[in-house]
Amino acid sequence: MVFSWIEWPDKATRDAGMKKMMEDPRMDPAVNPMPFDGKRMIYGGFVPVLELNK
């Protein structure tokens, strides 16, 4: 099992980062296929119900 996350400071930064990542040739599945069955992968984005500021 692998668990990971990315925390972005804001939506604009996230959108720019995701766009740049998807333009990276290393992300092309024809050149660099997934090392596992992606159909079994669960992913998503979440909005916190409660956020406590430090």
mmCIF file of the N, C-alpha and C atoms, coordinates in Angstrom:
data_MODEL
# 
_entry.id   MODEL 
# 
loop_
_atom_site.group_PDB 
_atom_site.id 
_atom_site.type_symbol 
_atom_site.label_atom_id 
_atom_site.label_alt_id 
_atom_site.label_comp_id 
_atom_site.label_asym_id 
_atom_site.label_entity_id 
_atom_site.label_seq_id 
_atom_site.pdbx_PDB_ins_code 
_atom_site.Cartn_x 
_atom_site.Cartn_y 
_atom_site.Cartn_z 
_atom_site.occupancy 
_atom_site.B_iso_or_equiv 
_atom_site.pdbx_formal_charge 
_atom_site.auth_seq_id 
_atom_site.auth_comp_id 
_atom_site.auth_asym_id 
_atom_site.auth_atom_id 
_atom_site.pdbx_PDB_model_num 
ATOM 1   N N  . MET A 1 1  ? 0.843   -1.161 0.000   1.00 0.00 ? 1  MET A N  1 
ATOM 2   C CA . MET A 1 1  ? 0.000   0.000  0.000   1.00 0.00 ? 1  MET A CA 1 
ATOM 3   C C  . MET A 1 1  ? 0.897   1.235  0.000   1.00 0.00 ? 1  MET A C  1 
ATOM 4   N N  . VAL A 1 2  ? 0.517   2.204  -0.792  1.00 0.00 ? 2  VAL A N  1 
ATOM 5   C CA . VAL A 1 2  ? 1.243   3.472  -0.856  1.00 0.00 ? 2  VAL A CA 1 
ATOM 6   C C  . VAL A 1 2  ? 0.250   4.588  -0.603  1.00 0.00 ? 2  VAL A C  1 
ATOM 7   N N  . PHE A 1 3  ? 0.625   5.520  0.238   1.00 0.00 ? 3  PHE A N  1 
ATOM 8   C CA . PHE A 1 3  ? -0.222  6.674  0.531   1.00 0.00 ? 3  PHE A CA 1 
ATOM 9   C C  . PHE A 1 3  ? 0.629   7.912  0.339   1.00 0.00 ? 3  PHE A C  1 
ATOM 10  N N  . SER A 1 4  ? 0.134   8.854  -0.418  1.00 0.00 ? 4  SER A N  1 
ATOM 11  C CA . SER A 1 4  ? 0.875   10.102 -0.605  1.00 0.00 ? 4  SER A CA 1 
ATOM 12  C C  . SER A 1 4  ? -0.100  11.248 -0.793  1.00 0.00 ? 4  SER A C  1 
ATOM 13  N N  . TRP A 1 5  ? 0.399   12.452 -0.655  1.00 0.00 ? 5  TRP A N  1 
ATOM 14  C CA . TRP A 1 5  ? -0.436  13.623 -0.877  1.00 0.00 ? 5  TRP A CA 1 
ATOM 15  C C  . TRP A 1 5  ? 0.434   14.800 -1.297  1.00 0.00 ? 5  TRP A C  1 
ATOM 16  N N  . ILE A 1 6  ? -0.203  15.765 -1.888  1.00 0.00 ? 6  ILE A N  1 
ATOM 17  C CA . ILE A 1 6  ? 0.449   17.021 -2.246  1.00 0.00 ? 6  ILE A CA 1 
ATOM 18  C C  . ILE A 1 6  ? -0.394  18.127 -1.636  1.00 0.00 ? 6  ILE A C  1 
ATOM 19  N N  . GLU A 1 7  ? 0.242   19.033 -0.953  1.00 0.00 ? 7  GLU A N  1 
ATOM 20  C CA . GLU A 1 7  ? -0.470  20.168 -0.375  1.00 0.00 ? 7  GLU A CA 1 
ATOM 21  C C  . GLU A 1 7  ? -0.029  21.426 -1.115  1.00 0.00 ? 7  GLU A C  1 
ATOM 22  N N  . TRP A 1 8  ? -0.967  22.063 -1.781  1.00 0.00 ? 8  TRP A N  1 
ATOM 23  C CA . TRP A 1 8  ? -0.684  23.268 -2.560  1.00 0.00 ? 8  TRP A CA 1 
ATOM 24  C C  . TRP A 1 8  ? -1.098  24.498 -1.753  1.00 0.00 ? 8  TRP A C  1 
ATOM 25  N N  . PRO A 1 9  ? -0.368  25.608 -1.893  1.00 0.00 ? 9  PRO A N  1 
ATOM 26  C CA . PRO A 1 9  ? -0.736  26.819 -1.153  1.00 0.00 ? 9  PRO A CA 1 
ATOM 27  C C  . PRO A 1 9  ? -2.037  27.457 -1.641  1.00 0.00 ? 9  PRO A C  1 
ATOM 28  N N  . ASP A 1 10 ? -2.362  27.261 -2.927  1.00 0.00 ? 10 ASP A N  1 
ATOM 29  C CA . ASP A 1 10 ? -3.611  27.805 -3.475  1.00 0.00 ? 10 ASP A CA 1 
ATOM 30  C C  . ASP A 1 10 ? -3.935  27.099 -4.788  1.00 0.00 ? 10 ASP A C  1 
ATOM 31  N N  . LYS A 1 11 ? -5.140  27.335 -5.298  1.00 0.00 ? 11 LYS A N  1 
ATOM 32  C CA . LYS A 1 11 ? -5.618  26.649 -6.506  1.00 0.00 ? 11 LYS A CA 1 
ATOM 33  C C  . LYS A 1 11 ? -4.817  27.040 -7.744  1.00 0.00 ? 11 LYS A C  1 
ATOM 34  N N  . ALA A 1 12 ? -4.427  28.303 -7.863  1.00 0.00 ? 12 ALA A N  1 
ATOM 35  C CA . ALA A 1 12 ? -3.657  28.745 -9.030  1.00 0.00 ? 12 ALA A CA 1 
ATOM 36  C C  . ALA A 1 12 ? -2.307  28.031 -9.101  1.00 0.00 ? 12 ALA A C  1 
ATOM 37  N N  . THR A 1 13 ? -1.654  27.873 -7.962  1.00 0.00 ? 13 THR A N  1 
ATOM 38  C CA . THR A 1 13 ? -0.372  27.159 -7.916  1.00 0.00 ? 13 THR A CA 1 
ATOM 39  C C  . THR A 1 13 ? -0.572  25.697 -8.268  1.00 0.00 ? 13 THR A C  1 
ATOM 40  N N  . ARG A 1 14 ? -1.642  25.109 -7.751  1.00 0.00 ? 14 ARG A N  1 
ATOM 41  C CA . ARG A 1 14 ? -1.949  23.710 -8.069  1.00 0.00 ? 14 ARG A CA 1 
ATOM 42  C C  . ARG A 1 14 ? -2.183  23.526 -9.558  1.00 0.00 ? 14 ARG A C  1 
ATOM 43  N N  . ASP A 1 15 ? -2.997  24.388 -10.150 1.00 0.00 ? 15 ASP A N  1 
ATOM 44  C CA . ASP A 1 15 ? -3.290  24.276 -11.579 1.00 0.00 ? 15 ASP A CA 1 
ATOM 45  C C  . ASP A 1 15 ? -2.025  24.404 -12.417 1.00 0.00 ? 15 ASP A C  1 
ATOM 46  N N  . ALA A 1 16 ? -1.154  25.357 -12.071 1.00 0.00 ? 16 ALA A N  1 
ATOM 47  C CA . ALA A 1 16 ? 0.103   25.545 -12.809 1.00 0.00 ? 16 ALA A CA 1 
ATOM 48  C C  . ALA A 1 16 ? 1.020   24.333 -12.632 1.00 0.00 ? 16 ALA A C  1 
ATOM 49  N N  . GLY A 1 17 ? 1.103   23.813 -11.409 1.00 0.00 ? 17 GLY A N  1 
ATOM 50  C CA . GLY A 1 17 ? 1.953   22.654 -11.144 1.00 0.00 ? 17 GLY A CA 1 
ATOM 51  C C  . GLY A 1 17 ? 1.471   21.399 -11.857 1.00 0.00 ? 17 GLY A C  1 
ATOM 52  N N  . MET A 1 18 ? 0.158   21.169 -11.846 1.00 0.00 ? 18 MET A N  1 
ATOM 53  C CA . MET A 1 18 ? -0.397  19.996 -12.525 1.00 0.00 ? 18 MET A CA 1 
ATOM 54  C C  . MET A 1 18 ? -0.205  20.099 -14.036 1.00 0.00 ? 18 MET A C  1 
ATOM 55  N N  . LYS A 1 19 ? -0.377  21.299 -14.590 1.00 0.00 ? 19 LYS A N  1 
ATOM 56  C CA . LYS A 1 19 ? -0.179  21.501 -16.027 1.00 0.00 ? 19 LYS A CA 1 
ATOM 57  C C  . LYS A 1 19 ? 1.270   21.205 -16.408 1.00 0.00 ? 19 LYS A C  1 
ATOM 58  N N  . LYS A 1 20 ? 2.204   21.726 -15.615 1.00 0.00 ? 20 LYS A N  1 
ATOM 59  C CA . LYS A 1 20 ? 3.628   21.502 -15.894 1.00 0.00 ? 20 LYS A CA 1 
ATOM 60  C C  . LYS A 1 20 ? 3.978   20.016 -15.770 1.00 0.00 ? 20 LYS A C  1 
ATOM 61  N N  . MET A 1 21 ? 3.408   19.351 -14.775 1.00 0.00 ? 21 MET A N  1 
ATOM 62  C CA . MET A 1 21 ? 3.675   17.925 -14.589 1.00 0.00 ? 21 MET A CA 1 
ATOM 63  C C  . MET A 1 21 ? 3.165   17.114 -15.781 1.00 0.00 ? 21 MET A C  1 
ATOM 64  N N  . MET A 1 22 ? 1.962   17.415 -16.250 1.00 0.00 ? 22 MET A N  1 
ATOM 65  C CA . MET A 1 22 ? 1.389   16.661 -17.360 1.00 0.00 ? 22 MET A CA 1 
ATOM 66  C C  . MET A 1 22 ? 2.113   16.931 -18.678 1.00 0.00 ? 22 MET A C  1 
ATOM 67  N N  . GLU A 1 23 ? 2.806   18.067 -18.792 1.00 0.00 ? 23 GLU A N  1 
ATOM 68  C CA . GLU A 1 23 ? 3.589   18.372 -19.989 1.00 0.00 ? 23 GLU A CA 1 
ATOM 69  C C  . GLU A 1 23 ? 4.962   17.698 -19.970 1.00 0.00 ? 23 GLU A C  1 
ATOM 70  N N  . ASP A 1 24 ? 5.374   17.168 -18.834 1.00 0.00 ? 24 ASP A N  1 
ATOM 71  C CA . ASP A 1 24 ? 6.675   16.509 -18.698 1.00 0.00 ? 24 ASP A CA 1 
ATOM 72  C C  . ASP A 1 24 ? 6.660   15.215 -19.507 1.00 0.00 ? 24 ASP A C  1 
ATOM 73  N N  . PRO A 1 25 ? 7.639   15.021 -20.406 1.00 0.00 ? 25 PRO A N  1 
ATOM 74  C CA . PRO A 1 25 ? 7.655   13.804 -21.230 1.00 0.00 ? 25 PRO A CA 1 
ATOM 75  C C  . PRO A 1 25 ? 7.751   12.513 -20.411 1.00 0.00 ? 25 PRO A C  1 
ATOM 76  N N  . ARG A 1 26 ? 8.243   12.583 -19.201 1.00 0.00 ? 26 ARG A N  1 
ATOM 77  C CA . ARG A 1 26 ? 8.327   11.381 -18.359 1.00 0.00 ? 26 ARG A CA 1 
ATOM 78  C C  . ARG A 1 26 ? 6.949   10.889 -17.933 1.00 0.00 ? 26 ARG A C  1 
ATOM 79  N N  . MET A 1 27 ? 5.920   11.726 -18.063 1.00 0.00 ? 27 MET A N  1 
ATOM 80  C CA . MET A 1 27 ? 4.554   11.334 -17.707 1.00 0.00 ? 27 MET A CA 1 
ATOM 81  C C  . MET A 1 27 ? 3.827   10.651 -18.859 1.00 0.00 ? 27 MET A C  1 
ATOM 82  N N  . ASP A 1 28 ? 4.440   10.540 -20.016 1.00 0.00 ? 28 ASP A N  1 
ATOM 83  C CA . ASP A 1 28 ? 3.822   9.916  -21.192 1.00 0.00 ? 28 ASP A CA 1 
ATOM 84  C C  . ASP A 1 28 ? 3.770   8.403  -20.995 1.00 0.00 ? 28 ASP A C  1 
ATOM 85  N N  . PRO A 1 29 ? 2.576   7.807  -20.900 1.00 0.00 ? 29 PRO A N  1 
ATOM 86  C CA . PRO A 1 29 ? 2.487   6.363  -20.662 1.00 0.00 ? 29 PRO A CA 1 
ATOM 87  C C  . PRO A 1 29 ? 3.054   5.519  -21.800 1.00 0.00 ? 29 PRO A C  1 
ATOM 88  N N  . ALA A 1 30 ? 3.162   6.070  -23.008 1.00 0.00 ? 30 ALA A N  1 
ATOM 89  C CA . ALA A 1 30 ? 3.750   5.315  -24.121 1.00 0.00 ? 30 ALA A CA 1 
ATOM 90  C C  . ALA A 1 30 ? 5.253   5.139  -23.919 1.00 0.00 ? 30 ALA A C  1 
ATOM 91  N N  . VAL A 1 31 ? 5.884   6.110  -23.280 1.00 0.00 ? 31 VAL A N  1 
ATOM 92  C CA . VAL A 1 31 ? 7.332   6.073  -23.051 1.00 0.00 ? 31 VAL A CA 1 
ATOM 93  C C  . VAL A 1 31 ? 7.657   5.466  -21.691 1.00 0.00 ? 31 VAL A C  1 
ATOM 94  N N  . ASN A 1 32 ? 6.836   5.767  -20.716 1.00 0.00 ? 32 ASN A N  1 
ATOM 95  C CA . ASN A 1 32 ? 7.098   5.365  -19.339 1.00 0.00 ? 32 ASN A CA 1 
ATOM 96  C C  . ASN A 1 32 ? 5.813   4.779  -18.734 1.00 0.00 ? 32 ASN A C  1 
ATOM 97  N N  . PRO A 1 33 ? 5.493   3.504  -19.005 1.00 0.00 ? 33 PRO A N  1 
ATOM 98  C CA . PRO A 1 33 ? 4.230   2.924  -18.521 1.00 0.00 ? 33 PRO A CA 1 
ATOM 99  C C  . PRO A 1 33 ? 4.186   2.817  -16.993 1.00 0.00 ? 33 PRO A C  1 
ATOM 100 N N  . MET A 1 34 ? 2.968   2.795  -16.468 1.00 0.00 ? 34 MET A N  1 
ATOM 101 C CA . MET A 1 34 ? 2.780   2.651  -15.019 1.00 0.00 ? 34 MET A CA 1 
ATOM 102 C C  . MET A 1 34 ? 3.337   1.312  -14.551 1.00 0.00 ? 34 MET A C  1 
ATOM 103 N N  . PRO A 1 35 ? 3.974   1.289  -13.391 1.00 0.00 ? 35 PRO A N  1 
ATOM 104 C CA . PRO A 1 35 ? 4.521   0.022  -12.885 1.00 0.00 ? 35 PRO A CA 1 
ATOM 105 C C  . PRO A 1 35 ? 3.476   -0.843 -12.184 1.00 0.00 ? 35 PRO A C  1 
ATOM 106 N N  . PHE A 1 36 ? 2.204   -0.416 -12.203 1.00 0.00 ? 36 PHE A N  1 
ATOM 107 C CA . PHE A 1 36 ? 1.138   -1.168 -11.541 1.00 0.00 ? 36 PHE A CA 1 
ATOM 108 C C  . PHE A 1 36 ? -0.168  -0.949 -12.298 1.00 0.00 ? 36 PHE A C  1 
ATOM 109 N N  . ASP A 1 37 ? -1.181  -1.690 -11.914 1.00 0.00 ? 37 ASP A N  1 
ATOM 110 C CA . ASP A 1 37 ? -2.489  -1.604 -12.552 1.00 0.00 ? 37 ASP A CA 1 
ATOM 111 C C  . ASP A 1 37 ? -3.230  -0.364 -12.051 1.00 0.00 ? 37 ASP A C  1 
ATOM 112 N N  . GLY A 1 38 ? -3.336  0.664  -12.887 1.00 0.00 ? 38 GLY A N  1 
ATOM 113 C CA . GLY A 1 38 ? -3.975  1.913  -12.498 1.00 0.00 ? 38 GLY A CA 1 
ATOM 114 C C  . GLY A 1 38 ? -5.464  1.794  -12.238 1.00 0.00 ? 38 GLY A C  1 
ATOM 115 N N  . LYS A 1 39 ? -6.097  0.713  -12.720 1.00 0.00 ? 39 LYS A N  1 
ATOM 116 C CA . LYS A 1 39 ? -7.530  0.515  -12.490 1.00 0.00 ? 39 LYS A CA 1 
ATOM 117 C C  . LYS A 1 39 ? -7.835  0.247  -11.019 1.00 0.00 ? 39 LYS A C  1 
ATOM 118 N N  . ARG A 1 40 ? -6.838  -0.150 -10.267 1.00 0.00 ? 40 ARG A N  1 
ATOM 119 C CA . ARG A 1 40 ? -7.044  -0.451 -8.847  1.00 0.00 ? 40 ARG A CA 1 
ATOM 120 C C  . ARG A 1 40 ? -6.655  0.717  -7.948  1.00 0.00 ? 40 ARG A C  1 
ATOM 121 N N  . MET A 1 41 ? -6.291  1.818  -8.558  1.00 0.00 ? 41 MET A N  1 
ATOM 122 C CA . MET A 1 41 ? -5.846  2.978  -7.797  1.00 0.00 ? 41 MET A CA 1 
ATOM 123 C C  . MET A 1 41 ? -7.047  3.860  -7.432  1.00 0.00 ? 41 MET A C  1 
ATOM 124 N N  . ILE A 1 42 ? -7.052  4.335  -6.211  1.00 0.00 ? 42 ILE A N  1 
ATOM 125 C CA . ILE A 1 42 ? -8.096  5.245  -5.749  1.00 0.00 ? 42 ILE A CA 1 
ATOM 126 C C  . ILE A 1 42 ? -7.429  6.578  -5.456  1.00 0.00 ? 42 ILE A C  1 
ATOM 127 N N  . TYR A 1 43 ? -8.000  7.630  -5.988  1.00 0.00 ? 43 TYR A N  1 
ATOM 128 C CA . TYR A 1 43 ? -7.435  8.954  -5.738  1.00 0.00 ? 43 TYR A CA 1 
ATOM 129 C C  . TYR A 1 43 ? -8.553  9.976  -5.731  1.00 0.00 ? 43 TYR A C  1 
ATOM 130 N N  . GLY A 1 44 ? -8.261  11.116 -5.192  1.00 0.00 ? 44 GLY A N  1 
ATOM 131 C CA . GLY A 1 44 ? -9.270  12.169 -5.165  1.00 0.00 ? 44 GLY A CA 1 
ATOM 132 C C  . GLY A 1 44 ? -8.756  13.401 -4.457  1.00 0.00 ? 44 GLY A C  1 
ATOM 133 N N  . GLY A 1 45 ? -9.556  14.405 -4.491  1.00 0.00 ? 45 GLY A N  1 
ATOM 134 C CA . GLY A 1 45 ? -9.247  15.643 -3.789  1.00 0.00 ? 45 GLY A CA 1 
ATOM 135 C C  . GLY A 1 45 ? -10.294 15.862 -2.710  1.00 0.00 ? 45 GLY A C  1 
ATOM 136 N N  . PHE A 1 46 ? -9.899  16.479 -1.649  1.00 0.00 ? 46 PHE A N  1 
ATOM 137 C CA . PHE A 1 46 ? -10.790 16.645 -0.519  1.00 0.00 ? 46 PHE A CA 1 
ATOM 138 C C  . PHE A 1 46 ? -10.750 18.080 -0.015  1.00 0.00 ? 46 PHE A C  1 
ATOM 139 N N  . VAL A 1 47 ? -11.858 18.514 0.514   1.00 0.00 ? 47 VAL A N  1 
ATOM 140 C CA . VAL A 1 47 ? -11.956 19.822 1.157   1.00 0.00 ? 47 VAL A CA 1 
ATOM 141 C C  . VAL A 1 47 ? -12.102 19.555 2.650   1.00 0.00 ? 47 VAL A C  1 
ATOM 142 N N  . PRO A 1 48 ? -11.263 20.175 3.491   1.00 0.00 ? 48 PRO A N  1 
ATOM 143 C CA . PRO A 1 48 ? -11.369 19.917 4.928   1.00 0.00 ? 48 PRO A CA 1 
ATOM 144 C C  . PRO A 1 48 ? -12.714 20.372 5.486   1.00 0.00 ? 48 PRO A C  1 
ATOM 145 N N  . VAL A 1 49 ? -13.255 19.587 6.402   1.00 0.00 ? 49 VAL A N  1 
ATOM 146 C CA . VAL A 1 49 ? -14.492 19.947 7.085   1.00 0.00 ? 49 VAL A CA 1 
ATOM 147 C C  . VAL A 1 49 ? -14.181 20.988 8.162   1.00 0.00 ? 49 VAL A C  1 
ATOM 148 N N  . LEU A 1 50 ? -13.058 20.799 8.843   1.00 0.00 ? 50 LEU A N  1 
ATOM 149 C CA . LEU A 1 50 ? -12.631 21.704 9.906   1.00 0.00 ? 50 LEU A CA 1 
ATOM 150 C C  . LEU A 1 50 ? -11.143 21.947 9.739   1.00 0.00 ? 50 LEU A C  1 
ATOM 151 N N  . GLU A 1 51 ? -10.736 23.190 9.791   1.00 0.00 ? 51 GLU A N  1 
ATOM 152 C CA . GLU A 1 51 ? -9.321  23.525 9.660   1.00 0.00 ? 51 GLU A CA 1 
ATOM 153 C C  . GLU A 1 51 ? -8.925  24.391 10.843  1.00 0.00 ? 51 GLU A C  1 
ATOM 154 N N  . LEU A 1 52 ? -7.954  23.922 11.617  1.00 0.00 ? 52 LEU A N  1 
ATOM 155 C CA . LEU A 1 52 ? -7.485  24.660 12.787  1.00 0.00 ? 52 LEU A CA 1 
ATOM 156 C C  . LEU A 1 52 ? -6.207  25.399 12.425  1.00 0.00 ? 52 LEU A C  1 
ATOM 157 N N  . ASN A 1 53 ? -6.195  26.681 12.636  1.00 0.00 ? 53 ASN A N  1 
ATOM 158 C CA . ASN A 1 53 ? -4.989  27.476 12.379  1.00 0.00 ? 53 ASN A CA 1 
ATOM 159 C C  . ASN A 1 53 ? -4.072  27.391 13.581  1.00 0.00 ? 53 ASN A C  1 
ATOM 160 N N  . LYS A 1 54 ? -2.786  27.329 13.298  1.00 0.00 ? 54 LYS A N  1 
ATOM 161 C CA . LYS A 1 54 ? -1.804  27.220 14.388  1.00 0.00 ? 54 LYS A CA 1 
ATOM 162 C C  . LYS A 1 54 ? -1.495  28.577 14.963  1.00 0.00 ? 54 LYS A C  1 
# 
